[in-house]
C-alpha cells in the first residue's frame, strides 16, 4: 500500500522541507498537482517548482518518485517540460487530450510511467483500448480543483470495477485514489481494491506526518486483507 502525500496541502513557503519531512515520515511517492485555471478552476505550480523539489525527493541515496497529476488542457506540450524537471510518473485526464493513446506514448517515450485519471463522473469506457498500456489508473474521489474536499462515496464501486479490469489484464498496474482520503475511510478504499492513496490535508494539516501516514496505511492494509479473505473471494467470483 503506497501513500503519496499531496503537496497541494503543504506549506508552499517550505516545499523542500515539507518533501523531506513526509519522506522521513514514510511517504512512498510525492504527489504533485498541476492546475491551469482552465481545465480546473484553480492555478497551482509548474515544471520549475517540480525541478526545485527534485533534489529533496530522496530517501538516503535513493530517489523517491514524483507523481505528477496534470489537470491542464491541452496537456501534451507540458509533458516534456515535466520530464526534464524530474517527474517519475505523469497522469492526465482523457478530456484534456485530443488523442489519449498518443499522449500515453509520449509520456512513455520520455522514460516516465503513464497514468490516466478518471473524474467521479468520467465513464470507465475511457480505459477500453488503453488500459494495458498504462502503468497507473488514478480515480478521483472528489471533483478536481481544490484540496480539502470530502470523499465522494459513490466512487467506491468504481474502484472495485477498475480493480477487476486491472486484475483481468494480469499486469502490474497501480490503482491510485485521490480526494478526501483520511484514516477513517482508508479501510473502505483499500477494501475496494486501491493500492496507492493520495492524501493531502489528512497528512499535512495536523503536523503529525508519521502518525498520519501510518494510520492511513494501516487502515488501507486492513481493508486489503479483508478483500483477500475466502468469503470475499467467493463473493467476487
N, C-alpha and C positions, 0 to 999 in steps of 0.2 A: 504494500500500500504506500504509494508515493504521495507526499504532501508538498504542495507548491504554494508558498506564501505569495500573495499578490502585492506588488509594490504600489498599487493604486491606493492602498490604505497606509502606506509607510509615511514617515516624516520626510518630505521631499528636500528639506534643507540638510538632511543627513543620510542621503540614499546609500552611499558607500558603507557607512557604519551599520545601517539597517540590514543591508545584504549580508555583511559579515555576521551580524547578530543572529539572524534567522538560520543561517547555515550552521553556526555553532550550536544552535538550539535543535538541530536535526532536520532542517529542510532538505528535501531531495532535489528540488528544482526551484528556480526563481521565475515567477510568473510576471511577465512584462506586458501590460495592457497599453495598446496604442489606439487612440481615438482621434477622429479627424473633424468633429463637429459637422459632419456631412452624413456619413453612414449612421453614426450615432450622435446624440445631442450632447457631446462633451468634447473637450480638447485636452490631450494629455501630453505625451512625450514622443520623441522621435529617435532616429538612429544615433545621434550624438550622445544622448543620455545612456542608451544601451552600451555604446562604446566606453563611456565613462565608468559604468559599474562593472564591466567585464573583468578588470583586474581583481575586484573584490569577490567574484563568484568562484571561489576556490575552497577546497577543504584539504588542508595540508598542501601537497603538491599536485592534487587532482582537481581539474575544473568541475564546477557544478553547472549543469546545463541551464541556459537562459531560454525560457519557454515564452516565445513572443506570440501574442494574440493580436492579430491585425484586425481592428474594427475600422477599416478605411475602404473607400471606394473612389476610384478604381484601385486595385491592390497591387498589380504586377510591378509597377515602377518602384515601389518601396522595397520589394523583396531583395534585390541585390544590395541595397543600402544596408539592410539589417544583416545580411550575410557578411558583409565587410565589417560591420560593427561588432560581430561576435555571437550572433544568435546561434543556438544549437538546434532549435525547432521553431518552425513557423506554422501557425494555424490561421486560416482565413475563412470567411463566410461565403457560401456559394452565391449569395445575392450580389457580392462585391466583385465577382469575376465574370468576364464575358465567356471564358472557356475554362471550366473547372479543371479538366484534365491537363490543359496547357499550364495552368498555374501550379498544379501539383508537380509536374515535370520540371518546371523552372526551379522550384524550391529544392527538389532532389538533385538537380544538376549542379547546384551551388554547394552541395555537400551537407545540407541540413535535412532533418526529418520533417515530414509534411503532415499537417493535420487539417481536418475540415471541421468547421464549427457550425452547429445547428442551434438556432434560437428555439425558445419553447414552442413556437408555432411553426417552425420550419419542418416540412414533411420528410419522412425518412427515405423517400424515393430518391433524394439527392445522393444517397450512398450507393444506389443500384449499380452503377457502372464504374465506380471509382474506389470502392472500399478496399479492395485488395492491393491498391497502390499506396494506401495511406499507412502512416506509422501511428497515427493517433486520430481518434474522434473525440471532439470536445463538445459536450452538451451543456448549453447554458440553462441554468435553473433560475435565472432572472432574465428580464429583458435587458440587453447590454446598454451601457452608457454611464452608469454610476455605481460606485461601491456602496456597501451597507444596506442593500435591498434584502427583502425577505425571500426565503426559498419558496419556489412555486411547486406545490405538492404534486400536481398532475404530471410533472416531469418524471416521477419515479417509474411508471410503466414504460415510458420511453427509454429510460436507462436499461430496463430489462430487455426491451425489444432489440436495442442495439447490441447488448451483450450476446444475445442469441445469434445475431448476424455475424458478429466478430468470431464467436466460437465456431460457427459453421465454416469459416474460411480456413481454420487451422493455423492461422498466422498470429504472431505476437503483436497485436495492435492494441495500443493503450486506449482505455476508455476513461476520459477525464470529465469531471463535472465541476462547474464554476458558477457560483452565485448563491449567497446566503448559507454557505456551508459553515456549520458550527458543530461543537462536540455533541449537542443534543439531537442532531439529525444525521450525523455521520454514519451511525449504525444502519439506518434505513438505506442510505445511499450505497454503502458497501454491500448490503444485502441485495440490492437491486443489480449489482454487477460492476460498479465502478472500481477502478484500481488506482486512480490518480485524482486527488482532490485539491482544488484551488480554494484557499481561504485567505481573505483579506482582513477585514475588521476583526474577525474572530481570533486572529493571531496578533495583530498589531495594537488593537485598542487597549488591551489590559496591561501591556508592558511585561507580561509573563510568557515570553515566547516559547521557552522549552516546555512549560506545563501545557500551554495551549496546543502546540503541535502534537505532543504526546497524547493528549486527551482525544483529539480528532482522530489520530492514527489508531489508537487502541479501540475506540468505538467502531471505526470503519472495519478494522480487522475482525472484531466480534461479529459484525454483520456478514462479512465474507465467510466466516466459519459456519454461521447459521445456514448460509446458502449452500454450503457443501455437505450438509447433513444428509443421510439417506432419505429422510422424509421429504426434504426439499427437492432432492434429485428426482425422486419418484413423481412429485408434483409437476416438475418441469417437463418430465417425459410425457 
